[in-house]
């Protein structure tokens, strides 16, 4: 039985995934179950950010960051601090059966990445609401990256030169390679940079896998995906200038021409998420 910060005790009868075991747990308003990463940072006021987590709306002191299918992201200001809420409302039965672990995967992957030394926003809490035994909404509360913007915005607004953007992107690729963090959506929008300090953070860990540091094919997958999603007028420069930079910076064991051929082979193949999570060579 767990003690709640809302003044009542609630038995925990539902089985939760292993990554949540050992975390401080409470029952919040609206029937939400919350798991806190750091018991010292439990804040019941944060759980009042929504009156209905399964049908979220923007309220006072909040800014909408994204409202897409089955994803609702907003910034919540509490006192002098701000936080980011990422909610996955599952309104229909097929979604509740197929996608109940969106937020859990992101929450656990962020913690695993941080353990490996990858800079990520601090995951403050995991949230889950159930109805008739099925997840109707899950979500997480994470650190708000105040003062950061993504590399895509930096390129669009010309606040960083193209060379600087490529330098930050290559640093991110090499760190993933060195730590074995296979972030399968590593593009400019998910690399956050503080323009004053040059500090960067990686966001959006909903899909990721973790392999041995410097695992074969990991760097090629990351680089190929980054180039494939880059603007068309960038791709030739990325191939001619950026790939050699990444290759040299990473200390990759294979020759540059073979490294480049593998990236080209991967870039020509549109893999589904499940294929990018598992590293397999392709014919060249």
DOMAR-457669 format. One record per residue (C-alpha): residue number from 1; residue in three letters; x, y, z. Coordinates in steps of 0.05 Angstrom, whole numbers, padded with zeros to 5 digits. Example, Ala and Ser with C-alpha at 12.3 -4.5 7.8 and 13.67 -1.06 7.14 Angstrom:
BEGIN
<atom num="1" residuo="ala" x="00246" y="-00090" z="00156"/>
<atom num="2" residuo="ser" x="00273" y="-00021" z="00143"/>
***
This chain:
BEGIN
<atom num="1" residuo="unk" x="00000" y="00000" z="00000"/>
<atom num="2" residuo="unk" x="00027" y="00068" z="-00019"/>
<atom num="3" residuo="unk" x="00017" y="00134" z="00018"/>
<atom num="4" residuo="unk" x="-00011" y="00189" z="-00025"/>
<atom num="5" residuo="unk" x="00011" y="00262" z="-00023"/>
<atom num="6" residuo="unk" x="-00063" y="00278" z="-00031"/>
<atom num="7" residuo="unk" x="-00079" y="00253" z="00039"/>
<atom num="8" residuo="unk" x="-00104" y="00182" z="00027"/>
<atom num="9" residuo="unk" x="-00075" y="00114" z="00018"/>
<atom num="10" residuo="unk" x="-00087" y="00074" z="-00045"/>
<atom num="11" residuo="unk" x="-00070" y="00001" z="-00056"/>
<atom num="12" residuo="unk" x="-00029" y="-00014" z="-00118"/>
<atom num="13" residuo="unk" x="-00063" y="-00074" z="-00150"/>
<atom num="14" residuo="unk" x="-00044" y="-00062" z="-00223"/>
<atom num="15" residuo="unk" x="00021" y="-00091" z="-00249"/>
<atom num="16" residuo="unk" x="00066" y="-00038" z="-00277"/>
<atom num="17" residuo="unk" x="00128" y="-00048" z="-00321"/>
<atom num="18" residuo="unk" x="00196" y="-00062" z="-00289"/>
<atom num="19" residuo="unk" x="00226" y="00007" z="-00301"/>
<atom num="20" residuo="unk" x="00174" y="00036" z="-00253"/>
<atom num="21" residuo="unk" x="00189" y="-00011" z="-00196"/>
<atom num="22" residuo="unk" x="00221" y="00023" z="-00137"/>
<atom num="23" residuo="unk" x="00197" y="00092" z="-00156"/>
<atom num="24" residuo="unk" x="00155" y="00133" z="-00108"/>
<atom num="25" residuo="unk" x="00082" y="00125" z="-00130"/>
<atom num="26" residuo="unk" x="00019" y="00165" z="-00115"/>
<atom num="27" residuo="unk" x="-00053" y="00170" z="-00138"/>
<atom num="28" residuo="unk" x="-00066" y="00239" z="-00164"/>
<atom num="29" residuo="unk" x="-00130" y="00276" z="-00184"/>
<atom num="30" residuo="unk" x="-00172" y="00251" z="-00242"/>
<atom num="31" residuo="unk" x="-00152" y="00179" z="-00226"/>
<atom num="32" residuo="unk" x="-00081" y="00187" z="-00251"/>
<atom num="33" residuo="unk" x="-00026" y="00144" z="-00223"/>
<atom num="34" residuo="unk" x="00041" y="00180" z="-00218"/>
<atom num="35" residuo="unk" x="00111" y="00152" z="-00210"/>
<atom num="36" residuo="unk" x="00165" y="00202" z="-00188"/>
<atom num="37" residuo="unk" x="00237" y="00194" z="-00210"/>
<atom num="38" residuo="unk" x="00262" y="00233" z="-00150"/>
<atom num="39" residuo="unk" x="00219" y="00227" z="-00086"/>
<atom num="40" residuo="unk" x="00247" y="00293" z="-00062"/>
<atom num="41" residuo="unk" x="00216" y="00328" z="-00122"/>
<atom num="42" residuo="unk" x="00145" y="00303" z="-00115"/>
<atom num="43" residuo="unk" x="00098" y="00362" z="-00127"/>
<atom num="44" residuo="unk" x="00024" y="00351" z="-00122"/>
<atom num="45" residuo="unk" x="00011" y="00419" z="-00153"/>
<atom num="46" residuo="unk" x="00040" y="00394" z="-00219"/>
<atom num="47" residuo="unk" x="-00015" y="00342" z="-00222"/>
<atom num="48" residuo="unk" x="-00068" y="00397" z="-00222"/>
<atom num="49" residuo="unk" x="-00044" y="00420" z="-00290"/>
<atom num="50" residuo="unk" x="-00103" y="00383" z="-00323"/>
<atom num="51" residuo="unk" x="-00173" y="00369" z="-00300"/>
<atom num="52" residuo="unk" x="-00179" y="00312" z="-00350"/>
<atom num="53" residuo="unk" x="-00114" y="00280" z="-00373"/>
<atom num="54" residuo="unk" x="-00150" y="00236" z="-00423"/>
<atom num="55" residuo="unk" x="-00180" y="00297" z="-00458"/>
<atom num="56" residuo="unk" x="-00128" y="00351" z="-00444"/>
<atom num="57" residuo="unk" x="-00138" y="00425" z="-00458"/>
<atom num="58" residuo="unk" x="-00095" y="00487" z="-00451"/>
<atom num="59" residuo="unk" x="-00108" y="00524" z="-00387"/>
<atom num="60" residuo="unk" x="-00079" y="00584" z="-00351"/>
<atom num="61" residuo="unk" x="-00003" y="00589" z="-00348"/>
<atom num="62" residuo="unk" x="00004" y="00538" z="-00404"/>
<atom num="63" residuo="unk" x="00031" y="00541" z="-00475"/>
<atom num="64" residuo="unk" x="00013" y="00489" z="-00528"/>
<atom num="65" residuo="unk" x="00076" y="00460" z="-00560"/>
<atom num="66" residuo="unk" x="00046" y="00404" z="-00601"/>
<atom num="67" residuo="unk" x="-00024" y="00376" z="-00613"/>
<atom num="68" residuo="unk" x="-00020" y="00316" z="-00660"/>
<atom num="69" residuo="unk" x="-00054" y="00249" z="-00665"/>
<atom num="70" residuo="unk" x="-00050" y="00216" z="-00597"/>
<atom num="71" residuo="unk" x="00000" y="00267" z="-00572"/>
<atom num="72" residuo="unk" x="-00011" y="00331" z="-00532"/>
<atom num="73" residuo="unk" x="00050" y="00370" z="-00509"/>
<atom num="74" residuo="unk" x="00048" y="00434" z="-00469"/>
<atom num="75" residuo="unk" x="00091" y="00478" z="-00424"/>
<atom num="76" residuo="unk" x="00064" y="00490" z="-00354"/>
<atom num="77" residuo="unk" x="00087" y="00547" z="-00311"/>
<atom num="78" residuo="unk" x="00086" y="00537" z="-00236"/>
<atom num="79" residuo="unk" x="00113" y="00594" z="-00195"/>
<atom num="80" residuo="unk" x="00181" y="00613" z="-00223"/>
<atom num="81" residuo="unk" x="00192" y="00546" z="-00257"/>
<atom num="82" residuo="unk" x="00164" y="00514" z="-00320"/>
<atom num="83" residuo="unk" x="00154" y="00441" z="-00339"/>
<atom num="84" residuo="unk" x="00137" y="00403" z="-00402"/>
<atom num="85" residuo="unk" x="00079" y="00355" z="-00402"/>
<atom num="86" residuo="unk" x="00075" y="00303" z="-00457"/>
<atom num="87" residuo="unk" x="00008" y="00266" z="-00457"/>
<atom num="88" residuo="unk" x="-00016" y="00209" z="-00500"/>
<atom num="89" residuo="unk" x="-00092" y="00208" z="-00495"/>
<atom num="90" residuo="unk" x="-00121" y="00143" z="-00523"/>
<atom num="91" residuo="unk" x="-00194" y="00159" z="-00537"/>
<atom num="92" residuo="unk" x="-00214" y="00096" z="-00575"/>
<atom num="93" residuo="unk" x="-00212" y="00023" z="-00558"/>
<atom num="94" residuo="unk" x="-00164" y="00002" z="-00616"/>
<atom num="95" residuo="unk" x="-00114" y="00055" z="-00592"/>
<atom num="96" residuo="unk" x="-00120" y="00031" z="-00520"/>
<atom num="97" residuo="unk" x="-00104" y="-00040" z="-00542"/>
<atom num="98" residuo="unk" x="-00047" y="-00022" z="-00590"/>
<atom num="99" residuo="unk" x="-00012" y="00039" z="-00561"/>
<atom num="100" residuo="unk" x="-00015" y="00037" z="-00485"/>
<atom num="101" residuo="unk" x="00060" y="00045" z="-00473"/>
<atom num="102" residuo="unk" x="00079" y="00107" z="-00513"/>
<atom num="103" residuo="unk" x="00097" y="00149" z="-00452"/>
<atom num="104" residuo="unk" x="00127" y="00091" z="-00414"/>
<atom num="105" residuo="unk" x="00177" y="00077" z="-00469"/>
<atom num="106" residuo="unk" x="00197" y="00150" z="-00472"/>
<atom num="107" residuo="unk" x="00203" y="00155" z="-00397"/>
<atom num="108" residuo="unk" x="00245" y="00092" z="-00389"/>
<atom num="109" residuo="unk" x="00288" y="00107" z="-00451"/>
<atom num="110" residuo="unk" x="00305" y="00177" z="-00425"/>
<atom num="111" residuo="unk" x="00329" y="00147" z="-00360"/>
<atom num="112" residuo="unk" x="00370" y="00094" z="-00396"/>
<atom num="113" residuo="unk" x="00401" y="00146" z="-00442"/>
<atom num="114" residuo="unk" x="00419" y="00190" z="-00383"/>
<atom num="115" residuo="unk" x="00451" y="00130" z="-00348"/>
<atom num="116" residuo="unk" x="00495" y="00122" z="-00409"/>
<atom num="117" residuo="unk" x="00517" y="00194" z="-00407"/>
<atom num="118" residuo="unk" x="00472" y="00223" z="-00461"/>
<atom num="119" residuo="unk" x="00446" y="00293" z="-00444"/>
<atom num="120" residuo="unk" x="00370" y="00291" z="-00441"/>
<atom num="121" residuo="unk" x="00316" y="00331" z="-00404"/>
<atom num="122" residuo="unk" x="00306" y="00304" z="-00334"/>
<atom num="123" residuo="unk" x="00244" y="00259" z="-00332"/>
<atom num="124" residuo="unk" x="00207" y="00282" z="-00270"/>
<atom num="125" residuo="unk" x="00147" y="00235" z="-00269"/>
<atom num="126" residuo="unk" x="00109" y="00182" z="-00308"/>
<atom num="127" residuo="unk" x="00032" y="00187" z="-00309"/>
<atom num="128" residuo="unk" x="-00020" y="00136" z="-00326"/>
<atom num="129" residuo="unk" x="-00096" y="00135" z="-00324"/>
<atom num="130" residuo="unk" x="-00136" y="00072" z="-00334"/>
<atom num="131" residuo="unk" x="-00209" y="00059" z="-00348"/>
<atom num="132" residuo="unk" x="-00240" y="-00010" z="-00343"/>
<atom num="133" residuo="unk" x="-00169" y="-00038" z="-00337"/>
<atom num="134" residuo="unk" x="-00144" y="-00006" z="-00402"/>
<atom num="135" residuo="unk" x="-00098" y="00054" z="-00408"/>
<atom num="136" residuo="unk" x="-00139" y="00115" z="-00429"/>
<atom num="137" residuo="unk" x="-00080" y="00163" z="-00422"/>
<atom num="138" residuo="unk" x="-00007" y="00160" z="-00406"/>
<atom num="139" residuo="unk" x="00044" y="00215" z="-00402"/>
<atom num="140" residuo="unk" x="00106" y="00244" z="-00371"/>
<atom num="141" residuo="unk" x="00129" y="00307" z="-00338"/>
<atom num="142" residuo="unk" x="00199" y="00329" z="-00357"/>
<atom num="143" residuo="unk" x="00248" y="00386" z="-00348"/>
<atom num="144" residuo="unk" x="00233" y="00446" z="-00391"/>
<atom num="145" residuo="unk" x="00295" y="00465" z="-00431"/>
<atom num="146" residuo="unk" x="00293" y="00539" z="-00419"/>
<atom num="147" residuo="unk" x="00339" y="00577" z="-00465"/>
<atom num="148" residuo="unk" x="00344" y="00520" z="-00516"/>
<atom num="149" residuo="unk" x="00321" y="00517" z="-00588"/>
<atom num="150" residuo="unk" x="00327" y="00460" z="-00638"/>
<atom num="151" residuo="unk" x="00378" y="00458" z="-00694"/>
<atom num="152" residuo="unk" x="00323" y="00462" z="-00746"/>
<atom num="153" residuo="unk" x="00300" y="00529" z="-00718"/>
<atom num="154" residuo="unk" x="00373" y="00552" z="-00714"/>
<atom num="155" residuo="unk" x="00381" y="00537" z="-00788"/>
<atom num="156" residuo="unk" x="00316" y="00569" z="-00807"/>
<atom num="157" residuo="unk" x="00329" y="00633" z="-00767"/>
<atom num="158" residuo="unk" x="00403" y="00633" z="-00787"/>
<atom num="159" residuo="unk" x="00424" y="00639" z="-00714"/>
<atom num="160" residuo="unk" x="00477" y="00587" z="-00728"/>
<atom num="161" residuo="unk" x="00519" y="00577" z="-00790"/>
<atom num="162" residuo="unk" x="00512" y="00514" z="-00831"/>
<atom num="163" residuo="unk" x="00581" y="00492" z="-00808"/>
<atom num="164" residuo="unk" x="00562" y="00501" z="-00735"/>
<atom num="165" residuo="unk" x="00498" y="00461" z="-00744"/>
<atom num="166" residuo="unk" x="00536" y="00404" z="-00777"/>
<atom num="167" residuo="unk" x="00587" y="00407" z="-00720"/>
<atom num="168" residuo="unk" x="00533" y="00400" z="-00667"/>
<atom num="169" residuo="unk" x="00499" y="00344" z="-00706"/>
<atom num="170" residuo="unk" x="00564" y="00305" z="-00714"/>
<atom num="171" residuo="unk" x="00578" y="00312" z="-00639"/>
<atom num="172" residuo="unk" x="00508" y="00283" z="-00625"/>
<atom num="173" residuo="unk" x="00519" y="00225" z="-00674"/>
<atom num="174" residuo="unk" x="00587" y="00208" z="-00644"/>
<atom num="175" residuo="unk" x="00561" y="00209" z="-00573"/>
<atom num="176" residuo="unk" x="00505" y="00161" z="-00591"/>
<atom num="177" residuo="unk" x="00556" y="00116" z="-00625"/>
<atom num="178" residuo="unk" x="00602" y="00117" z="-00565"/>
<atom num="179" residuo="unk" x="00547" y="00102" z="-00515"/>
<atom num="180" residuo="unk" x="00506" y="00052" z="-00556"/>
<atom num="181" residuo="unk" x="00443" y="00095" z="-00553"/>
<atom num="182" residuo="unk" x="00404" y="00081" z="-00617"/>
<atom num="183" residuo="unk" x="00359" y="00142" z="-00621"/>
<atom num="184" residuo="unk" x="00323" y="00124" z="-00685"/>
<atom num="185" residuo="unk" x="00295" y="00194" z="-00697"/>
<atom num="186" residuo="unk" x="00359" y="00235" z="-00689"/>
<atom num="187" residuo="unk" x="00344" y="00296" z="-00733"/>
<atom num="188" residuo="unk" x="00353" y="00371" z="-00725"/>
<atom num="189" residuo="unk" x="00285" y="00379" z="-00691"/>
<atom num="190" residuo="unk" x="00306" y="00332" z="-00636"/>
<atom num="191" residuo="unk" x="00375" y="00362" z="-00622"/>
<atom num="192" residuo="unk" x="00365" y="00421" z="-00575"/>
<atom num="193" residuo="unk" x="00419" y="00474" z="-00568"/>
<atom num="194" residuo="unk" x="00431" y="00531" z="-00519"/>
<atom num="195" residuo="unk" x="00460" y="00585" z="-00563"/>
<atom num="196" residuo="unk" x="00494" y="00621" z="-00505"/>
<atom num="197" residuo="unk" x="00529" y="00561" z="-00474"/>
<atom num="198" residuo="unk" x="00532" y="00514" z="-00535"/>
<atom num="199" residuo="unk" x="00503" y="00459" z="-00490"/>
<atom num="200" residuo="unk" x="00458" y="00411" z="-00526"/>
<atom num="201" residuo="unk" x="00406" y="00359" z="-00506"/>
<atom num="202" residuo="unk" x="00370" y="00303" z="-00542"/>
<atom num="203" residuo="unk" x="00295" y="00298" z="-00538"/>
<atom num="204" residuo="unk" x="00239" y="00251" z="-00563"/>
<atom num="205" residuo="unk" x="00259" y="00183" z="-00537"/>
<atom num="206" residuo="unk" x="00193" y="00149" z="-00551"/>
<atom num="207" residuo="unk" x="00228" y="00099" z="-00597"/>
<atom num="208" residuo="unk" x="00300" y="00078" z="-00582"/>
<atom num="209" residuo="unk" x="00341" y="00016" z="-00570"/>
<atom num="210" residuo="unk" x="00406" y="00007" z="-00531"/>
<atom num="211" residuo="unk" x="00463" y="-00035" z="-00556"/>
<atom num="212" residuo="unk" x="00537" y="-00043" z="-00541"/>
<atom num="213" residuo="unk" x="00578" y="00021" z="-00546"/>
<atom num="214" residuo="unk" x="00605" y="00030" z="-00616"/>
<atom num="215" residuo="unk" x="00561" y="-00026" z="-00642"/>
<atom num="216" residuo="unk" x="00570" y="-00045" z="-00715"/>
<atom num="217" residuo="unk" x="00524" y="-00007" z="-00762"/>
<atom num="218" residuo="unk" x="00498" y="00040" z="-00708"/>
<atom num="219" residuo="unk" x="00533" y="00103" z="-00733"/>
<atom num="220" residuo="unk" x="00515" y="00087" z="-00806"/>
<atom num="221" residuo="unk" x="00441" y="00081" z="-00787"/>
<atom num="222" residuo="unk" x="00442" y="00147" z="-00749"/>
<atom num="223" residuo="unk" x="00478" y="00185" z="-00804"/>
<atom num="224" residuo="unk" x="00435" y="00155" z="-00861"/>
<atom num="225" residuo="unk" x="00371" y="00174" z="-00825"/>
<atom num="226" residuo="unk" x="00395" y="00244" z="-00810"/>
<atom num="227" residuo="unk" x="00413" y="00257" z="-00883"/>
<atom num="228" residuo="unk" x="00348" y="00226" z="-00909"/>
<atom num="229" residuo="unk" x="00308" y="00276" z="-00868"/>
<atom num="230" residuo="unk" x="00353" y="00336" z="-00883"/>
<atom num="231" residuo="unk" x="00330" y="00390" z="-00933"/>
<atom num="232" residuo="unk" x="00345" y="00368" z="-01004"/>
<atom num="233" residuo="unk" x="00393" y="00426" z="-01016"/>
<atom num="234" residuo="unk" x="00434" y="00403" z="-00956"/>
<atom num="235" residuo="unk" x="00444" y="00330" z="-00975"/>
<atom num="236" residuo="unk" x="00501" y="00338" z="-01025"/>
<atom num="237" residuo="unk" x="00541" y="00379" z="-00975"/>
<atom num="238" residuo="unk" x="00526" y="00330" z="-00919"/>
<atom num="239" residuo="unk" x="00551" y="00273" z="-00962"/>
<atom num="240" residuo="unk" x="00614" y="00307" z="-00986"/>
<atom num="241" residuo="unk" x="00634" y="00346" z="-00923"/>
<atom num="242" residuo="unk" x="00595" y="00322" z="-00862"/>
<atom num="243" residuo="unk" x="00603" y="00247" z="-00871"/>
<atom num="244" residuo="unk" x="00680" y="00252" z="-00871"/>
<atom num="245" residuo="unk" x="00674" y="00297" z="-00810"/>
<atom num="246" residuo="unk" x="00633" y="00246" z="-00772"/>
<atom num="247" residuo="unk" x="00678" y="00189" z="-00795"/>
<atom num="248" residuo="unk" x="00741" y="00224" z="-00771"/>
<atom num="249" residuo="unk" x="00710" y="00249" z="-00706"/>
<atom num="250" residuo="unk" x="00682" y="00181" z="-00687"/>
<atom num="251" residuo="unk" x="00746" y="00142" z="-00700"/>
<atom num="252" residuo="unk" x="00704" y="00092" z="-00740"/>
<atom num="253" residuo="unk" x="00745" y="00030" z="-00755"/>
<atom num="254" residuo="unk" x="00725" y="00022" z="-00828"/>
<atom num="255" residuo="unk" x="00753" y="00062" z="-00887"/>
<atom num="256" residuo="unk" x="00715" y="00125" z="-00906"/>
<atom num="257" residuo="unk" x="00695" y="00099" z="-00974"/>
<atom num="258" residuo="unk" x="00663" y="00036" z="-00944"/>
<atom num="259" residuo="unk" x="00630" y="00078" z="-00889"/>
<atom num="260" residuo="unk" x="00600" y="00124" z="-00942"/>
<atom num="261" residuo="unk" x="00576" y="00066" z="-00985"/>
<atom num="262" residuo="unk" x="00540" y="00035" z="-00926"/>
<atom num="263" residuo="unk" x="00506" y="00101" z="-00910"/>
<atom num="264" residuo="unk" x="00484" y="00108" z="-00983"/>
<atom num="265" residuo="unk" x="00455" y="00037" z="-00981"/>
<atom num="266" residuo="unk" x="00416" y="00051" z="-00918"/>
<atom num="267" residuo="unk" x="00393" y="00118" z="-00943"/>
<atom num="268" residuo="unk" x="00361" y="00086" z="-01003"/>
<atom num="269" residuo="unk" x="00320" y="00039" z="-00959"/>
<atom num="270" residuo="unk" x="00259" y="00066" z="-00923"/>
<atom num="271" residuo="unk" x="00257" y="00025" z="-00860"/>
<atom num="272" residuo="unk" x="00199" y="00019" z="-00813"/>
<atom num="273" residuo="unk" x="00210" y="00034" z="-00739"/>
<atom num="274" residuo="unk" x="00220" y="-00039" z="-00721"/>
<atom num="275" residuo="unk" x="00275" y="-00045" z="-00773"/>
<atom num="276" residuo="unk" x="00312" y="00016" z="-00747"/>
<atom num="277" residuo="unk" x="00308" y="-00010" z="-00675"/>
<atom num="278" residuo="unk" x="00347" y="-00073" z="-00695"/>
<atom num="279" residuo="unk" x="00414" y="-00061" z="-00730"/>
<atom num="280" residuo="unk" x="00424" y="-00104" z="-00792"/>
<atom num="281" residuo="unk" x="00472" y="-00095" z="-00849"/>
<atom num="282" residuo="unk" x="00447" y="-00084" z="-00920"/>
<atom num="283" residuo="unk" x="00479" y="-00107" z="-00985"/>
<atom num="284" residuo="unk" x="00525" y="-00056" z="-01018"/>
***
